[in-house]
Amino acid sequence: MLMVGTDLVEVERSLGCGELACPGCGGVLGPWGHARSRSCRGVEGPVRHRPRRARCGSCGRTHVLLAQVWLLRRADAAAVIGAALEARATGAGHRPIAAALGRPVSTVRGWLRRFSTLAQDVRVFFTRLLYALDPAAAALVPRAGVVGDAVEAIGRAAGAGVLRLGPAPPWEFAARASAGGLLAPLAGRSGRGVVSNTS
């Protein structure tokens, strides 16, 4: 799986020109059909999309090219999940967040629980990414808890990303930097992909 930008024409151009690298071996990716069609929930309602697939010319592995608006194995857009995390960082509970977002209580509770267990690792990952993008960045200000600290680190890294790489919504930046795994363990990820591959 490889995170890509949201401009499908640009993704196709990059894929056709051999500009996308295999996340496994670094070889050149080429077109290889499409993944299955998916029904997801975007910020403004249901979205049906069919991600592109690519195949590495070196190792032969295939990869789904997932647009940075989504996260791995989640039916909701990164911006929707991010809004829930921001609300949680300010002290809101899962029921009011679910009501505000129009999502099932159990779904929102699951996001918040998962993020809470990963928050320390997320904070460290995005703090490192912040200083990789902007070595002169001011120190992070501690928040009320580890979830708030993690959300603050994501926001600051996304801000540094705008200055260094160009505009991108913060939760799309976070999705891309985490390779779609914002709600999955971040061990072993460097964040270098978001610095070098911004299509």
Secondary structure as the mmCIF struct_conf table of DSSP 4:
data_model
#
loop_
_struct_conf.conf_type_id
_struct_conf.id
_struct_conf.beg_label_comp_id
_struct_conf.beg_label_asym_id
_struct_conf.beg_label_seq_id
_struct_conf.end_label_comp_id
_struct_conf.end_label_asym_id
_struct_conf.end_label_seq_id
STRN STRN1 LEU A 2 VAL A 4
BEND BEND1 THR A 6 THR A 6
HELX_RH_AL_P HELX_RH_AL_P1 LEU A 8 GLY A 16
TURN_TY1_P TURN_TY1_P1 CYS A 17 GLY A 18
HELX_LH_PP_P HELX_LH_PP_P1 LEU A 20 LEU A 20
STRN STRN2 ALA A 21 ALA A 21
HELX_LH_PP_P HELX_LH_PP_P2 CYS A 22 CYS A 22
TURN_TY1_P TURN_TY1_P2 PRO A 23 CYS A 25
STRN STRN3 VAL A 28 VAL A 28
STRN STRN4 LEU A 29 HIS A 34
STRN STRN5 ARG A 38 GLY A 42
TURN_TY1_P TURN_TY1_P3 VAL A 43 GLU A 44
STRN STRN6 GLY A 45 HIS A 49
STRN STRN7 ARG A 52 CYS A 56
TURN_TY1_P TURN_TY1_P4 GLY A 57 CYS A 59
STRN STRN8 THR A 62 ALA A 67
TURN_TY1_P TURN_TY1_P5 GLN A 68 VAL A 69
TURN_TY1_P TURN_TY1_P6 LEU A 72 ARG A 73
BEND BEND2 ALA A 75 ALA A 75
STRN STRN9 ASP A 76 ASP A 76
HELX_RH_AL_P HELX_RH_AL_P2 ALA A 78 ALA A 89
TURN_TY1_P TURN_TY1_P7 THR A 90 GLY A 91
HELX_RH_AL_P HELX_RH_AL_P3 HIS A 94 LEU A 101
TURN_TY1_P TURN_TY1_P8 GLY A 102 GLY A 102
HELX_RH_AL_P HELX_RH_AL_P4 VAL A 105 LEU A 133
TURN_TY1_P TURN_TY1_P9 PRO A 135 ALA A 136
HELX_LH_PP_P HELX_LH_PP_P3 ALA A 137 PRO A 142
BEND BEND3 ALA A 144 GLY A 145
HELX_RH_AL_P HELX_RH_AL_P5 VAL A 146 LEU A 165
HELX_RH_AL_P HELX_RH_AL_P6 PRO A 170 ALA A 177
TURN_TY1_P TURN_TY1_P10 SER A 178 GLY A 180
TURN_TY1_P TURN_TY1_P11 LEU A 182 LEU A 183
BEND BEND4 ALA A 184 ALA A 184
TURN_TY1_P TURN_TY1_P12 ALA A 187 GLY A 188
BEND BEND5 GLY A 191 GLY A 191
HELX_RH_AL_P HELX_RH_AL_P7 ARG A 192 SER A 196
#
